[in-house]
Amino acid sequence: QGKDNFVFWIAEEENSLSLNAALIEIQEIMKENLFYKNIPIIFTSATLRVKEDFSFFASRLGIERYEKNYFPSPFDYSQQTLVYIEKNIPLPTEENAFYEKSAKIINDIIHHAKGRTLVLFTSFKALKKVYELCDTTKYPILAQDEDSSTTSLLSEFQKNINVSLFATGSFWQGIDVPGESLSCLIITRLPFDVPDDPRIEGIKERLIKNNLDPFWHYQLPNAVLKFRQGFGRLIRSKEDRGVIVILDKRIIEKSYGKYFLNSLPKTVKITDNINVLINFLKKCTNQNF
């Protein structure tokens, strides 16, 4: 791999500087180390498609020829879950007002859910700001920080159904909290990558060099996949029930919002009526799992 396929940057820490390097594209590495073998390879996941299209995933890995298939979910989303979109909230770009309104909504929902809530953030800064504004007296809140152990936090969250968890990063994907411990998932913001991340800057520059729009060819599809991964944290079995709350109104106000909405299961019910949300939550928290 030549240097032109890397992005380099210097990061300042408390008492030191670090020189970092990251690959921009991995297609050649995949070809040289995996795809050159004359054997069938299967990629399987619930989040490989963007708007029923596998091309974003395939292009990122350098897969040129492939067969694709899609199998319907075994879950009955029309009965097991409800999506609530909050419209009366500032845009995330209005940071302080957004944090204050988010904290109020999250507080109210945690009380209606009697804990049992996972709140997903896109940065530690936002997580900390909202946590500081929340009331933790009746229903305790676990808050992830840069040094937290994912395993320990998850274990603590599952032990007590009245506890809620504020998290970011790895909690958007791969965690499994079936049953009574999780009845409500709150997505505070559409999960676009941080724009000044050097690795993202490298990918954007490469796309621009190839006359491609970074937003439509990388940032949006990548955010949609991460959004679907976040959505998937709630329903992990046929017995699970719960609500998903979206606090980023760009999902209904921006033209690109439809890509996120279209990524949800077709049978899922969507509402902006808070009373519908509360009634569904009551059914979930009174249910014997």
Buried (B, 14 or more C-beta within 10 A) or exposed (E): EEEEBBBEBEEEEEEEEEEEEBBBBBBEBBBEEEBEEEEEEEEEEEBBBBEEEBEBBBBBBBBEEEEEEEEEEEBEBEEBBBBBBBEEBBBBEEEEEBBBBBBBBBBEBBEBBBBBBBBBBBEBEBBBBBBEBBBBEEBBBBBBEEEBEBEEBBEBBBEBBEBBBBBBBEBBBEBEBBBBBBBBBBBBBBBBBEEEBBBBBBBBEBBEEEEEEBBEBBBBBBBBBBBBBBBBBBBBEEEBBBBBBBBBBBBBEBEBBEBBBEBBBEBBEBBBEBEBBBEBBEEBBEEEE
